[in-house]
Amino acid sequence: MTKIVNHWIGGKTVEGASGTYGPVTDPATGAVTTKVAFASVDEVDAAVQAAQEAYATWGQSSLAKRTEILFRFRALLDANRDAIAELITAEHGKVHSDALGEVARGLEIVDLACGINVQLKGELSTQVASRVDVSSIRQPLGVVAGITPFNFPAMVPMWMFPIAIATGNTFVLKPSEKDPSASIKIAELLAEAGLPDGVFNVVHGDKVAVDRLLEHPDVKAVSFVGSTPIARYIHTTASANHKRVQALGGAKNHMLVLPDADLDAAADAAVSAAYGSAGERCMAISAVVAVGSVGDELVAKIRERAEKIKIGPGNDPASEMGPLITAVHRDKVASYVSGAAAEGCEVVLDGTGYTVDGFEDGHWIGISLLDKVPTSAKAYQDEIFGPVLCVLRVDTYEEGVALINASPFGNGTAIFTRDGGAARRFQLEIEAGMVGVNVPIPVPVGYHSFGGWKDSLFGDHHIYGNDGTHFYTRGKVVTTRWPDPSEAPAGVDLGFPRNH
């Protein structure tokens, strides 16, 4: 019997009423294992209403109560790491170790939310004028929504809702319909931790659900992570409906390798950053820029390592890379490799047509490595979101920086060098929101914010860290003047002397 994933509204499972369902496949076998209910407008409205009703009390609850629940949730999340990772592997396809790493990175933001009291401290200035004080505080927005992608079905929601609910908001999550089960498991753990009904809700679906969240008058803010075209649409539509928006888009992350770099370390980093999680991550290194004479040796080292990667089902402990999420996505990724030679690329490794014995119907693709890639090639211009690494050649550091800065994306980038001066110049001159120095995937820790520049971010706030706290709260400034007790009306004795 096929498993059915339903909505989570008002603290309980709610069966889908629209009659529309989407298929969820096991990427390793290609078989449909699950059906996920798609929400109608009425079902989205029910989730928002549940969140709105919960906000009446949750928004006024004590910070101590909110963080106490989050501490219990963190313990439950930690105890259920394997169970959540297994759900991710079954529906996304990534290997179990990658799935465990995803949960661990999500836990970082739960940790941050547990200590949110530091970020929510206000400010006070006394005696700014005679007996006048000024204070500033931050207050929650109300009902907020998160729309999250398939590649990190546990981590990306945890980039959003822990901070949102810790600061007093209530939350409606619309996860990817391709791998929805992790979000329901998280909802169950939140309920077990004692989160009041309606504070966290999950509705599954497609554009119908998304558009209703973007236009619903009771949704005050929308967080999104996904592709650049959809991020732009989310930002434009939600902003037009007077909502606060943070919409993180796509990427083409570059790694600049200088002639003095440790090439073994650079090759190791390029392989793990390009092919980890089958390249299905917005911080994957998809373009290596080799400076000067290092190109041939670096490509040879990358090829040597890439050819040893063990590809297989994500639940096989021997597997180092799993399949792609869907057959359609696999075919799109393959098309970039198939057309690369005609666009002037040198195809060093061609992963198209790869299969795994016993799992021939899975969404498999092998490792691809393209060298001497021109900037005009589609494999360079587009975010491929698969295990395809492009190597570009430049003569100088300045040429490499200019090439990277010409990209419309500005999510993350890295430089590999032994020269501190070159690294310092790079981090100041490069136009990207996150920079690594001899670190290939510079995803910030939880107490620093994550976000890119240019077409990689739409909106004014990065996600999590201090930016996350500011995004989910509004500032308020209070100016207070109290008369001195000695000026109390005649006949009222407060015990203060009247002659000072």
Salt bridges, closest charged atoms under 4 A:
GLU43 OE2 - HIS7 NE2 3.65
ASP45 OD1 - ARG212 NE 2.61
ASP45 OD1 - HIS216 NE2 3.50
GLU68 OE2 - ARG72 NH1 3.06
ASP78 OD1 - ARG81 NE 2.53
ASP82 OD1 - HIS96 NE2 2.78
GLU102 OE1 - LYS94 NZ 2.79
GLU108 OE2 - ARG105 NE 3.17
ASP111 OD1 - ARG74 NE 2.30
GLU177 OE1 - LYS174 NZ 3.33
ASP211 OD2 - LYS207 NZ 2.58
GLU215 OE2 - ARG212 NH1 3.32
ASP264 OD1 - LYS301 NZ 2.91
ASP264 OD1 - ARG305 NH2 3.03
ASP268 OD1 - ARG305 NE 2.47
GLU280 OE1 - HIS92 NE2 3.08
GLU280 OE2 - HIS329 NE2 3.72
ASP296 OD1 - ARG393 NH2 2.91
GLU304 OE2 - LYS308 NZ 3.98
GLU307 OE2 - ARG303 NE 3.16
ASP331 OD1 - ARG330 NE 2.71
GLU346 OE1 - LYS372 NZ 3.55
ASP371 OD2 - ARG393 NH2 2.78
ASP382 OD2 - LYS378 NZ 3.29
GLU398 OE2 - ARG425 NH1 3.74
GLU429 OE2 - ARG425 NE 2.97
GLU431 OE1 - LYS454 NZ 3.83
ASP455 OD2 - ARG232 NH2 3.56
ASP484 OD1 - HIS500 NE2 3.90
GLU487 OE2 - ARG131 NH2 3.11
